[in-house]
């Protein structure tokens, strides 16, 4: 049995270093490189990921009840958002190919995990036969295949991920037409608006860099990080609500806000309550249209 020669080892090391090398990514955003720090390529784009790091631990705390009574998988998604933030920071700090792929693959796995947990069964393909376990396996296989394909044409990965968000938002719009809870509906409208602003920032930074650089503001991708996190986590909160309402109605999902429930620009989360509890009845009388009628009350 012949061993791997020293030349072969050097080739492997050289290839690995090429992927790790700063600047090896074919993607370079509008912000100028190494202007603020000699060690960080895109300073603003790096540290604008702060919400991905700071907020998921709060969400894990707020969704403790949801994880206990509905699915602990919700916490996997919050952890994956932290991975997205760390990967994005590494990518923008180095502009390395491996950083780009880690960033994009983390986003891909957030999509697939969320689809596995919350994708409404009414949209399942027929061959899945309305079985969430089968659909989850399909998402896992798709994620593995997409992970492999991401190495093929790294330059197009970001555009593919952007395209994936469009049907998600269309599905959100469709689901919002079904809800009677006006707080949920308003959160959906805000999420969609923030997503649109985020997409505006992403496209302008990518396509109209020269125009924004001419007015000394090449930082729209940093704002994309902030807005897309807000849009992403609120959309996840909404689909977590839709899932319980559709498949576990006995749990009676309750949209709340932290730190003050009456302030709808706080951090939204889903609480699980007994439908006969006083706070559930008070909530319904305030925020749910036709609740007394639907329950035979006058």
N, C-alpha and C positions, 0 to 999 in steps of 0.2 A: 504493500500500500504506500503510494507516494504521498509525502506531506506537502503542505502548501508552502511554496517557495517564498523566500524573502521578498522577491519582486511582487508576488501576489499580495502579500501582507501590506506592502507599501502602497499598492494600488487601492486596497480597501481603506487604509488610513487616509490616503489622499482624497478619496471620494467622500468619506465621512467628514473630513475637515472642510471640503468644498461646500457641503450642505450646512455646516455650522458657521462658516466664515461670515463675518459681518458684511452686509451688502450683497450676499449671494442670492437674495430673493429677486425675482423679476419685477416685483411690485414695489413702487416707491411713491408714497403719498405726497401731497402738495407741500407740507411743512418742510422747510429747509433742514438739511442734515447737520448735526453737530454744531448748531449755532448757539445754543444755550449751554450745553455741556459737552466736553470733549469725549465723554464716555457714553453718551446717550444720543443715538441718531436723531430720533424725533421726540423731543422732550415733552411737548404738550400732548402729542398722541399717546405717549407712554403713560403719563400720570392722569390722563383723563379717564382711565379705566377704574378710578378709585371706587365708584359705586359697585362694580362687580365684586370688589373685595369686602367692602364695608357692610353692604345691605343683606346679602344672603344669610349671615349668622342671625340677623334680626328676624328674617323670614323663617328660618328654622325654628326659632323660639315661638313665633306667632302661629306657625302651622303645626305645633306640637299636638294639638287636639285633632287636627285633620289627619296627621300621620298615624294617630292611634286608632281613630274610628273609621277612617276611609282607606288610605293606603300610605304606608311608610315610603313608597317610591317618590313621593313629593320631595322628600329631603335629598334624594339623589339628584334631582334637577337643580336644587339650590346649590349643592356642592359643585355640580358641573358648571354653573354660572361663575363660581370662584375660579375654576380651571380656565374658563374662557378669559376672565380678567387677567390672570397670571400669564397665560399664553400670549395674549394680546400685548401685554407690557413687555414681555421678552422679545416679541417680534418687532415692535416699534422701537425698542431700545437698540436692537442689533440689525434689523432689516435682513436677517438671515433666512434662508429657505426653510430650514427646519422650524424656525420661529413662525413663519407664515403658515406652514402646514399644521403645526400644533394649534395655532389660533383658529384656523378654518375647521379643522377636524373636531375641536372642542365644540364649536357652534353646531356642526353637523350632528354630533351626538346629543346635544341639547334638543334639537329638533326631533330626533328619533326617539329619545326617551319620553318627550312630551307626547308625541303621537301614540306611543305604546300605551301610555297611561290614560290619556284623555281624549283621543280621537273619537268623535261621536260614532256610534255603531251604525247610525242611519247612512253614513257615507262609506261604509266598508264595501270593498269589492265583493261580488257574489260568492266567489270561491272560498272566501274566508268563513262563510256561513255564520256570521254574527258572533264569532268566537274571539274574544279579546286575547286569549292566550296565543291562538294561531296568528292573529294580527301582530302581536308583539314579536313573535318569532320572525315574521316577515320583515318587520322593521329592523330587527337585529341583523338579519342577513343582508338587507339593503344597506345598513350602516357599514358593515364589514366590506361589502363590495365597493361602496363609495369611498371608503378609506383607501382602498387599493388604487382606485381610479384617480384619486386626488393627486397622486404623484405623476400622472401622465402629462397633464397640462396645468401646472400650478397657476398660470396666469389667469385662467378662466374660473377658478374655484370661487372667488368672491362674487362673481356675477351669478353663478349657479345658486349660491346660498341666498343672494338677494332675490332671485326668482322664486325660491321656495317660500319666501315670506308672503308673496302675493296671494296664492290660494289660501294660505292661513288666514289672512285678513278678510278675504271673501267669505270664508267659512265663519269667521267671527261675526261678520255683518248678518249672515243668515241666522245664526244662533241668537243674536240680539233681537231679532224679530219675534222670537218665541217667548221671551221672558216677560213676566209681569212686574218684576221688581224694578222700579225706576232707578234705584241706586245702582243696580247692576248695569242697566242701560246707559246711564250717564258715565259710568266708568268705562264702558265700551267705547263711547264717543270720544272720551278724552284719550284713551289708548290709541285709537285710530288716528286722531289728530297728531299726537306725539310721534307715532310711527311715520306719518306723512312728512313731518318736519325732519325726522331723522333721515329719511330717504332723500329729501331735498339736500341736506348737508352732504350725504355720501356722494350723490351724483355730481353736485357742484365741485366738490373737492377733487373728484376723479376726472371730470370732463372739462371743467372750466377753471383749472388751476391758474392759468396765466392771468385771467381776469381778476381773480381774488388776490393773487400775488401783487398785481399792479396797485391794489389799494392796501397793501401790507397786511392782509388778513388771510394767510394760508392755513388757517386752523380749523376749518369746518369738519375735518375728520375727527378732531377731538370732541367737537360738539355732537357728532354722530355717536360716539361712544356713550355720552351721557344720555342722549335722547333715546337711543335704541335700548339701553338697559331699562329705562323707565317703561318704554313700550313693551319690551319683552316680558318683564316680570308681571306687569299688570295683565297682559294677555294670558299668561300662565295662570294667574289668579282667576281670571274669568272662566277659562276652560276647566279649572279645578271645580269651580261652581257648577258649570254646565254638567260635568260628569256626575256629581252627586245628585243634582236635580233630575237627571235623566235615568241613572242606573241605580241609585240608592236613595230614592225619594223619602224613605222612612227616616233618613238622617236629617232632613230639612236644613239645607245649607243657609248660612246667614252671613251676608257680606258686612264686614265691620272695618273700622279704620283705627289705626294706632298712631299717635298716643291718645287722641280724642276722637271718639266714635262719631260725634256730630260734625267734625271737620273732614269733608270729603277729599281734601287734598293731602291727607296723611297717607300712611302706608296701608294699603288694603290687604285684608286677609279673610279667609273663610273660617267661620266658627260653625261648629256642629251643635245643634240644640234639639231638645225634645220638642215636637210640634205643639204640645199642650202647655209648654212652660210660659210663664207670664211675659218674659222678654220677647219670645217669639210672637205672641199675640199682639203685643204692643208694637213690635216692628212691622208686622203685616198691616196693622191698621194705619200706620204712618206712611209706608212706602210701597205697598203692593196694591195694584189696581184691582178693584172688584173682589177683594178678599172675602168680605162678608157674604157677598152673593154666591161666590164659588163654594162656600162652606155652609150654605143654607141658613145664613144669619141675616136678620133685618135690622 
